[in-house]
Amino acid sequence: MKHRIHIFGASGSGASTLGQELTTKLPHINLDGDDYYWLKKFTSRRTPLDRLNMLSEDLDQHQQWILSGSVCGWGDSLKPLFDLVIFLHVPNEIRLERLRKREALRYGDAILPGGSMYEESKAFIEWASQYEDGGLNVRSKALHEHWMKDISCPILKIEGSHSVQERVDIVLQYLNENANENGSVED
């Protein structure tokens, strides 16, 4: 079994959802990078050192974990810990639609023109839309591809508009196909 799994992708790619769902099938706990990144969710950030220290402490307390969400930059020192990295890539139009729906569910009418969160929501969607074409200076596909270049563990790329269950099945199939007779996973 892969004991230390990292799942990441663009905002809206479903990393947190996949991590949560996998913990219903695997003996792992799920830790979400956003819980360490944000001091106050989506408003104020923790310092990179505080994030890393908090996350490292929590990872050290568990033998089997799934870390969901991007830790590019601030979590680079965690790379040697990973047994498996799962990279999710969803077509931009689907991902942005997910984000718009998520924003509407979270904030309701506040994101509509004239609403108290309209400008913030608009800026967030514009930021998220840069993923496909952005450079290494923003959270982008190019940055994620670059970040994966020195990962020493296997990388499972799941690309396309798969359902959550289809993604779970892909991961479980990968884990089963790479398990030896003793139940451990070979690379």
Stockholm file with secondary structure:
# STOCKHOLM 1.0

chainA/1-187         MKHRIHIFGASGSGASTLGQELTTKLPHINLDGDDYYWLKKFTSRRTPLDRLNMLSEDLDQHQQWILSGSVCGWGDSLKPLFDLVIFLHVPNEIRLERLRKREALRYGDAILPGGSMYEESKAFIEWASQYEDGGLNVRSKALHEHWMKDISCPILKIEGSHSVQERVDIVLQYLNENANENGSVED
#=GR chainA/1-187 SS CCCEEEEEESTTSSHHHHHHHHTTTSSCEEEEHHHHHEEETTTEECCHHHHHHHHHHHHHTCSSEEEESCCTTTTGGGGGGCSEEEEEECCHHHHHHHHHHHHHHHHGGGGSTTSTTHHHHHHHHHHHTTTTTCCTTSSSHHHHHHHHTTCCSCEEEEESCCCHHHHHHHHHHHHHHTBCTTSCBCC
#=GC SS_cons         CCCEEEEEESTTSSHHHHHHHHTTTSSCEEEEHHHHHEEETTTEECCHHHHHHHHHHHHHTCSSEEEESCCTTTTGGGGGGCSEEEEEECCHHHHHHHHHHHHHHHHGGGGSTTSTTHHHHHHHHHHHTTTTTCCTTSSSHHHHHHHHTTCCSCEEEEESCCCHHHHHHHHHHHHHHTBCTTSCBCC
//
